[in-house]
Each structure stands twice: as structure tokens, then as C-alpha cells.
Amino acid sequence: TVHAVFSGHIMHTGTHMFDLLLYFLGSPLWVRSRIEKFRPSDSGVSGYKYINDEYFDDPSATAQLRFPGEVDVFISGLEKHYFIFEMDIIGSRGRIRLGNFMKELWLSRQSPHYKDFRELVRAPFPETPGSKNAWLRAVEDIINQINGCPGVGSTGEEACRSMEMAFGIMLSSLKNGSRISFPLEERDIKIISK
């Protein structure tokens, strides 16, 4: 399973998380979601509402997505009074926690406390020699894409799939949390990013 937590809204911040999920897990199969309901007292803060007859404001949301291999991803992308952007990947042999300014690896080891029992023990996170700052790599990826270098960075198709995940979350919530399959059949939702 994967637990993804971020401050903000599905289009503005969520699409960055969705891009990472696509990179790690491939394309999702379906989504179920609940978006934070708009209250008039929250005007300009959070929730969703019609901007006009065609557009929705960028909502905050919780969601469950199913990926190939029966991997479930649970998303908490709700408005918070602090910044958080973290992913907790929990596997059969360990755990990886990633986020801004955080990377942790936990591996299954024999328990020092109980006989015939295994626990997660923090291990050194593998480092790539000569690795660059993530922001510098992102700029290099953009330049490489502009120059037509294949296989480097995120493609336009991947960006569209991240956007489709955000639209799927909105669509599921508008349909009372119904399971929505990917690729989306409905193509007419418009959301203004915050």
C-alpha cells in the first residue's frame, strides 16, 4: 500500500503527487474519492464550488486509487495550516518514506525484543554517487525535453495522465464516491487550479 499526504488541492499540488505515483506504480485502474465540501464561510480557502456554469474551483480531497498488482493508494490531499508532501510505501519486506527533505528506508529484520518475530528496522538509504539537487535535475529534464532527448524526465503524455487522475477524483466525488475507471470516459470536467 501507499499513503500519500499533501497540503493543498488536487490540481495545484496533487498533480505533482500523481506524477510520482505514475512513475512508481504505472497507470491507475480506478479511483473512489470524497472532496472537501465547500462552505460559504470558507470562501477563498478550500472546498469546491462552481465558478460559473462550466468550471469548478480546485478542491481538496481524500481518495483511494487501485493500481496494477492490486496496489492500493490512499491519498489525503486536504487543506492544512502547514506544508507537507510525503509518500509512505509499505511493502512485504519493508517501508520507504519519501518527502520534501526526507528519505527513509526500513527493512524487515529479526526482532531484538521477541523470539521468532520480525520488525522494521531503519537502514541507510541508498545514495547515488554524484546525485544532484532535485530542482536542478528538474530544470535539466525540461531542457532535455525541449531539445528532444528521449527517455529523460516526464513526458506530456504522463502530465496528461496526472491531470486525468485529478479529474477522476473530482468525478468520483461528484458521483457520491462511486468507483471511476481509467481511462476516463467523461471528458468535459473543467477545474481552475488554485
Helices and strands as residue ranges (DSSP letters): E 2-6, I 10-14, H 15-25, E 30-35, G 40-42, E 55-57, E 61-67, E 71-77, E 85-90, E 94-99, E 102-110, E 118-123, H 134-146, H 156-174, E 180-181, E 190-192
